[in-house]
Amino acid sequence: MTADQTTSLLAGLAVLVLLARLLGALARRLGQPAVIGEVLAGIALGPTLFDGAVSDAVFPDSVRPLLSALAAVGIAVFMFVIGLEWDAGRIRGIGSLAASVSVSSILLPFGLGTLLALYLLRDHAATDRTAFMLFMGIAMSITAFPVLARILTDRDMARSPLGVVALACASIDDVLAWTLLAAVVALGGPTGPEQWRILLAAPYLLGMFFVVRPLLRRLAARTTAVSLTPGVLACVLAGLLLSAATTEWLGLHYIFGAFLFGVVLPRTGTERLRADVHDRLGQLSGTLLLPVFFLVAGLQVDLSGLDAGGLGDLALILAVAIGGKFAGAFTAARLNRMPLRESAALATLMNTRGLTELIVLNVGLHLGILSQGLYSLMVVMAVVTTAMAGPLLNRLLGRPGSTDSPDNPDGPGTRATPAAERTTDPAVQRSATALRPPVSPEAPSARAAARRRGPRGPRGA
């Protein structure tokens, strides 16, 4: 690197971190997840505004490959944290309810997305029609578990019956969506003499679950309390990076290897270690690396030339994404005898896409499945579906802590109990009983402080 490149990179990163922090805080004040402001910060620095003059001045072409490298590391760390958060125990006791809602909220938007792809092929040519159709179906089916969890925490609903069900559904949704995306990446990935490597994906998966995971469990069992020493952190980082590099070499995307390494880390006996890793890596990723990814993603978004035809395509994308996801989740919830309002709230939560959608779209753009124009429209869809969750939940359940809600059975001046917590529906109450973690004997002030901190990990992802 030359001195000019180093200066441009460091100064640009300083501007980016501060702008992302500022717009993220502004989004939070407006009742939105911080990711909304951070994504808009990336778009604002892209070619959409002022024909890219701002991004050209702050991040010249000579430093953009370095930004892409930093963004890749950030996404790998983020996916590892998502894998670390995944817990099969969330669906224990309500497997049929969570599975039916999750499958329905994927199948319907997936089917509608593939049909929409046939229409979009008229103006957005694709080299592989099958991969394009499958990818559009997956892009319509995504639910952002981190955003959903953050919304529930901010509304003090994470332990409510509705919150427990939503977290369980999003957990299953995550696994199904990433599995489908891996299949599409294998189908639409680059061809050539190295294509045989994809055949090693199954042995790699088996090795991670039946060799690496038991080995890590034995190592954890030998120590009474595993703490995050510099040596342990170095081993965790090396493991996630090697796993990510392996799936990239196999012809899959590196995000799958990072996610899988987080999943196979043992849960029992490593609670403190996992919490410390979550906090340490989450802060680094959320403060520096993810804003770089938002910038890299925003540099590919160009809405300056959007015409009437583009607006029509955007309207169809929004209708399929919102309508398909909502109808699938809502119908399955109602068939499981959830009350009308709670079913609508659950469908709204399942519609949040956030950073998870951006990662999927970035994969599609990287593989050449999406054109830049269609990618830009899909990013708008990801922002809209995430931003609408808060206002819709306020409409359905009332504002968190509201005292003057018309649905408040305790009258004005008292905290309204959210509808999600008042329900007596057996299916929803069984979900809460099965999945709600035991209340720790911590002091009320400690519990209040924990609620203010919110979930660990990348902010608002």
Secondary structure, DSSP 8 states (H G I E B T S, - for coil): --HHHHHHHHHHHHHHHHHHHHHHHHHHHTTS-HHHHHHHHHHHTSTTSGGGHHHHHHS-GGGHHHHHHHHHHHHHHHHHHHHHH--GGGGTT-HHHHHHHHHHHHHHHHHHHHHHHHHHTTTS--S-HHHHHHHHHHHTT---HHHHHHHHHHTT-TTSHHHHHHHHHHHHHHHHHHHHHHHHHHHHS--SGGGGGGGGHHHHHHHIIIIIHHHHHHHHHTSSS----HHHHHHHHHHHHHHHHHHHHHTS-HHHHHHHHHHHS--TT-HHHHHHHHHHHHHHIIIIIHHHHHHHHHHT---TT--HHHHHHHHHHHHHHHHHHHHHHHHHHHHTT--HHHHHHHHHHHT--HHHHHHHHHHHHHTTSS-HHHHHHHHHHHHHHHHTHHHHHHHHH--TT-SS-TT-TT-TTS----HHHH---HHHHHHHHHH--------HHHHHHHHHH--SSSTT-
